[in-house]
């Protein structure tokens, strides 16, 4: 579930807490920021010529078909990073969950530009972007909303000790 789906559910009281990927409007929410930042890169088929590069620069994507994040605010980060090369690429698809978009990579549709997502697929290769592109994830909840018992425990827990399961990422 992305921010576009999570925020209305928090507004309706159907969801206590959500992970929100920045940039995101948090005026109506309290939050803690995950301490580590998300690293962006290109996820592609390991047999592409670009897959042998140690990093990807905007000019390396000249003429390439890209699969970008679906949310406008996040996609604009990529367009800004591409700079003068933004008109030299084709947006072949957008995806809300980049892990699901790996099917498109396998089908030869394009290269995913997104955060470093865990994959154990030997046919895919993640290559970091240069210049570096990073952003943060927030753990957010609706301001002024009474919290469920579980949500209360999460909010009282020291953010510096909060570890995101399956990662080395802490909140602060």
Phi, psi and omega in degrees: 000130179267179181301323181297329178270323185288318185299315177298324179293324175292320179299322182276356181078014180270350180220125182281316189222145178219151169270123181240133183268123179287150004282140179206144178283120182242021181304328184262010187228149165265155184198163166237145182265133174297131188301311181280154181261151178279129179270135179262153177194191179249126176253120187218169174297136183296344181268001176288146177304324180294341184294344180272354182283148177284337177203165182244127174258159179308317183295337178294338183268005178307123177081002183272151172270128184244151173247114188248163175300147184285324185288128184307313184297323180284319179299326180294334174300317181293316180299318177297318179297320180295330178056233182297343182271359183301325180278355182266001180244163175246132173273104183279330182195162169236156182215141177281323179239109185296332178296327176287334182287351178300334175300321179292323177296314179299329180278358179082016183290322182172195181249130176282132169249116183187190181286159178292108180254142179298129174216138179250024182269112182294346181272358180243151178224131175261128180235123181298152177274147171228131355301154184300139174235125181220158169205179187246163173245142180246145166259114190237153175214156183294130177298137174076358181276132174301136185268147172291164178304319179293318180295322177300316179297319179296316182292327179282337183294140181297117180304330180290343180259352184286122181247134177281122185304136177083005181224178172256026187262131177247157175263157172219000000 
